[in-house]
Amino acid sequence: MKACNVCYDACLGEEDVKMMADCIRLDRECADICTFAAKSMQSNSQFAKGICTLCADICEACGKECNNHDYGHCQKCAEACFKCAEECRKMAS
C-alpha cells in the first residue's frame, strides 16, 4: 500500500502525466485493495481469502504496469507489488 501511494504521488509529478495514467490508476486501486485486504484479515472476515485473491491479482497487474516504466519509484512499487501478490496468494490458499 505504501509503495503504491508513493508511486502514485511521484507519477503525478512526472513530465508526461498522461503517459502515466494507467500506472496512476492501478497504484490507487492497488493501495485501496491492500488496505481492504489487511482490514479483512484483521477482522477475521469470512471473505478474507477471496479478498486476498483479488488483492493478489490487482497487485500483479500493478507490478506489471510499474515494470513498464524506468522511474525508480515505479521499479520499487513493482517489486513491492509482486511480493505482496505472492504473500496474498499464500494467505488465500
C-alpha positions as CSV (number, residue, x, y, z in Angstrom):
1,M,0.0,0.0,0.0
2,K,2.7,2.4,1.0
3,A,4.8,1.8,-2.2
4,C,1.7,2.3,-4.4
5,N,0.9,5.6,-2.6
6,V,4.5,6.8,-3.1
7,C,4.4,5.8,-6.7
8,Y,1.0,7.4,-7.3
9,D,2.2,10.7,-5.9
10,A,5.5,10.6,-7.8
11,C,3.8,9.7,-11.1
12,L,1.6,12.8,-10.7
13,G,4.8,14.9,-10.7
14,E,6.3,13.3,-13.9
15,E,6.6,15.4,-17.0
16,D,4.2,13.3,-19.1
17,V,1.4,12.6,-16.6
18,K,-0.9,11.4,-19.4
19,M,1.5,8.6,-20.2
20,M,1.4,7.6,-16.6
21,A,-2.4,7.4,-16.4
22,D,-2.6,3.6,-16.3
23,C,0.1,3.4,-13.7
24,I,-1.6,6.1,-11.5
25,R,-5.0,4.3,-11.8
26,L,-3.5,0.9,-10.8
27,D,-1.5,2.5,-8.0
28,R,-4.7,3.8,-6.5
29,E,-6.7,0.6,-6.9
30,C,-3.8,-1.5,-5.6
31,A,-3.4,0.7,-2.5
32,D,-7.1,0.6,-1.8
33,I,-7.4,-3.2,-2.1
34,C,-4.3,-3.7,0.0
35,T,-5.8,-1.6,2.8
36,F,-9.1,-3.6,2.4
37,A,-7.3,-6.9,2.5
38,A,-5.4,-6.0,5.6
39,K,-8.6,-4.9,7.3
40,S,-10.4,-8.1,6.3
41,M,-7.6,-10.3,7.8
42,Q,-7.5,-8.2,11.0
43,S,-11.3,-8.7,11.5
44,N,-11.3,-12.4,10.6
45,S,-13.7,-11.8,7.8
46,Q,-15.2,-14.8,6.2
47,F,-14.3,-13.2,2.9
48,A,-10.6,-12.6,3.6
49,K,-9.4,-15.4,1.3
50,G,-11.4,-14.1,-1.6
51,I,-10.3,-10.5,-0.9
52,C,-6.7,-11.7,-0.7
53,T,-7.1,-13.5,-4.1
54,L,-8.4,-10.3,-5.7
55,C,-5.6,-8.3,-4.0
56,A,-3.0,-10.6,-5.5
57,D,-4.5,-10.2,-8.9
58,I,-4.5,-6.4,-8.6
59,C,-1.0,-6.3,-7.2
60,E,0.2,-8.4,-10.0
61,A,-1.4,-6.1,-12.6
62,C,0.0,-3.0,-10.8
63,G,3.5,-4.6,-10.7
64,K,3.4,-5.4,-14.4
65,E,2.4,-1.8,-15.2
66,C,5.0,-0.3,-13.0
67,N,7.7,-2.5,-14.6
68,N,6.9,-0.8,-17.9
69,H,8.4,2.5,-16.5
70,D,12.1,3.1,-15.7
71,Y,11.4,5.5,-12.8
72,G,12.8,4.4,-9.5
73,H,9.5,4.8,-7.8
74,C,7.8,2.6,-10.3
75,Q,10.5,-0.1,-10.0
76,K,10.2,-0.1,-6.2
77,C,6.5,-0.2,-6.5
78,A,6.6,-3.2,-8.9
79,E,8.9,-5.1,-6.5
80,A,6.6,-4.4,-3.6
81,C,3.5,-5.4,-5.6
82,F,5.0,-8.7,-6.8
83,K,6.0,-9.5,-3.2
84,C,2.5,-8.6,-1.9
85,A,0.9,-10.7,-4.6
86,E,2.9,-13.7,-3.5
87,E,2.0,-13.2,0.1
88,C,-1.7,-12.7,-0.7
89,R,-1.7,-15.9,-2.7
90,K,-0.2,-17.8,0.3
91,M,-2.8,-16.3,2.5
92,A,-5.6,-17.3,0.2
93,S,-4.5,-20.9,-0.1
